[in-house]
Amino acid sequence: MRKLTVDSVEFKRIMHNLHIEELDISSKRQQRLLEFINSGQQITVGALKEIYQNG
């Protein structure tokens, strides 16, 4: 999987979907989310909740 950036279509789609769910994520958390996605770790609901809650 290629590395995502804030400007990538895939990341914009993720942010749009989160916005639909009424979840706004700060720039700091967006960066942390990108780092997590690009790290190659398994993406799970628990991991995403951890990032969202603790940034």
N, C-alpha and C positions, 0 to 999 in steps of 0.2 A: 504494500500500500504506500502510495506517495505521501510525503509530508504535507500536512495542511498548514495554511496560513490564515490570518484574519480575512484576507481578501479572496480566499479560495471559494469556489461555488459550493462545495460541500459544507464548509464551515458556515457560510451564509445561510444555507438551508437548515442546518442545525439550529442556528440562532433564530431563524424565522419560526421553526416549529416550537421552540421554547417560548417565544413571544406569544404564539397562539395559545399555549398552555398558561399564559399570564405569568411566566417566570422571566424576570429581567435579571441579567447577570452583569455585574460590574466588569470593567475592563480588566481588572486584576484577576478576577475569576475566569474570564474568557481566556486570558493568557495561560492560566493554570490548566484549564481544560484542554487547550491546544497542546501544551507540554505532555499531558497525560495521553492524549490520543496519539501523538507522534512517538511516544515512548515504546509502543509495541505491546504494552500490557493488555491483558484481556479486559475489554470494556464491559462492566457489569452495572446493574442498577445500583448496587451498594457502593461501588466506587464512584459513580457519578453523584450520588447523594452526598457522599463524603466531601467531594470537591465543592458541591454547591453549598453545603452547610459550613464548611471550614475554610473554603477558599484557599 
